[in-house]
Amino acid sequence: MDIISGILAISLYEGLIYGLVAIGVYLTFRVLGFPDLGVDATFPMGGATAAVLIVGGVNPFLATAAAFGVGFVAGCITGLLNTALRISALLSGILIMVGGYSVNLRIMGGANIPLLRNVSSFDLFGEFLGLQGLTLSIAFAGVVALFIFLVLNWFLRTEIGLSLRASGDNEKMVRSLGADTNKNILIGCALSNGLVALAGALVAQNQGFCDVGMGIGIIVMALAAIIIGEGLLGNPKGITAILLCCFVGTFAYRLFITIALRVGLEPGDLKLISSVLVIVVLGIPYLRKRLRGEWVPPASRM
């Protein structure tokens, strides 16, 4: 029972933290139809920003907020490449992903920054409530996730949020109504990358270091979590259900990964496992339709 509870506790913490990444990716991929691959760079960028500031003596909470701001700016740049320079969404994300790697090295001054001897936001939160260990990690991650959940649940119901959601469904219609779809794309990309950077900052603080390669494959993880969540909750429609879908899917994904590690798989195999999992989840609906004799249109090339 101790082993099972430990696996569930670790998966719950990771589901809450990486659920922020899934929400960020959902905003671009699902809401805007914007394939932003730049999150592979903004995730470690958030961790690098927070780590450098914490080592420099800045309050950890301010450092975490700054990480969100840096990710927000990176997302704005991705959106501007698409809206102002008319570079395709896919290529805009790739450019930020490639260029962001060098930016992260510049921010950190190297490939790795240790934080084990520095006070993190987790430590301050634990001192305030008298918590420690995995209980502390779950509690703090839960508070952050709840705050983001409530803010987004409110924001996406506002006039700006509704316009942003409509831009992904029917951009031409939104333009005909006088709304600025370019602004919506900028807001969506900025929020998405801000959330991803925030998650990166929290992960770096909790694990005690930031590494320039910690974001590699994060987009695959987020997509897998979203797909799994949609499968478990039956393709949710409302905002509340969609946000819950991201957290539930991430929890299920991280539970699968944690179990895979416990049964003896090598950590280096996890990226391959993630890719195979996404392929299986995406391929099952197609195979079901083929078995029923239904026609399936060709896959999108962009």
Secondary structure, DSSP 4 states (H G I P E B T S, - for coil): -HHHHHHHHHHHHHHHHHHHHHHHHHIIIIII----TTHHHHHHHHHHHHHHHHHTT--HHHHHHHHHHHHHHHHHHHHHHHHTS---HHHHHHHHHHHHHHHHHHHHTSSEEE-TTS--HHHHHHHHHT--HHHHHHHHHHHHHHHHHHHHHHHTTSHHHHHHHHHHH-HHHHHHTT--HHHHHHHHHHHHHHHHHHHHHHHHHHHTEEETTTTTTHHHHHHHHHHHHHHHHTS--SHHHHHHHHHHHHHHHHHHHHHHHHTT--GGGHHHHHHHHHHHHHHHHHHHHHHTT---PPPP--
